[in-house]
Amino acid sequence: MYIDPHAHMISRTTDDYEAMARAGVVALIEPAFWVGQPRTFVGTYVDYLSTIVGWERFRAGQFGIRHYCTIGLNSKEANNEELAEGVMEWLPRFALKEGVVAIGEIGYDEQTPAEDKYFRLQLELAKELNLPVMVHTPHRDKKRGTSRSMDVCEEMGVDPSMVVIDHNNEETVAECLQRGYWAGFSIYPSTKMGNARMVEILKQYGGERIIVDSACDWGISDCLGVAKTAELARQSGIPEETIRRVCYQNALDAYGQSGQIREEDWLNPPSIDQSTLYEGNSILRGGREPVIEEPDARRSNLIIE
């Protein structure tokens, strides 16, 4: 079984959910993130948050995948202060909804004063609500930005064990682990962090507090990043227990601190009935017959690694 803790499925297709389920993904966490172009009104951001706590949760469930999410103002759009102020007013309401496992993605992009301001405000919100935090480390000047992110978390009194530092690479992983944080790695097909590089990191560091996730975002990405990395790790001689930790257990332990994600959610799953509707809408197209499956049949088909 796999958990994908970085699946931006709002930008993917329904077929991606089906492929993930077939590959053994039983749960995913969809972070609130930048969708590829700026949002210019608070209302569009609120509609987006409503989608990831509503429709996407329903859509994943139609394939037997438990859907969770993180809620936050992303670093890129924190620089639009009018937007940021409006979004911050909404965040507490969304952060308390069912299935929300963390505040995130938050952190730095260009490491501006505005990004720092809203990073700190959201860390304070996470502390108030006793929620974990998912931190987005910057694509540029990553090493300094990653160190700075951890410095700020500690200045704000956030326990490193409650923080997932994501988008790590070979330059940042050692410090992240040494300081007691969870180290997330977003797997891309051709950039930033790939399957083979991830396997080399596992050979060097093992599986303690490392989380492998896919980068199912608005660009070229692969919804099967977790499953493919796990398979390559097996072929490379990585111990099965290490694979299980980095592709399943560590994510459950980190985000389980929210009280919103539990192994029982997929080990004792509800029925699948693709004839059901969400606010009048169906996932089915083109006369496709709905899948209707009882929990007992699905439980016997779970891929347990």
ABEGO torsion letter per residue (X at the ends): XBBBAABBAAABBAAAAAAAAAAGBABBBBBBBBAGBBBABAAAAAAAAAAAABAAAAAAAAAGBBBBBBBBBBAAAAABAAAAAAAAAAAAAAAABBGBABBOBBEBAAGBAAAAAAAAAAAAAAAAAGBBBBBBBBABGAAAAAAAAAAAAAAAGBBAAABBBBGBBAAAAAAAAAAGBBBBBBBBAABGBBAAAAAAAAAAAEABGBBBBBBBBABBBBAAAAAAAAAAAAAAGBBAAAAAAAAAAAAAAAAAAAGABBAAAAABBBBBBAABBBGGBBABBGGBBBBBBBAAAAAAABBBX
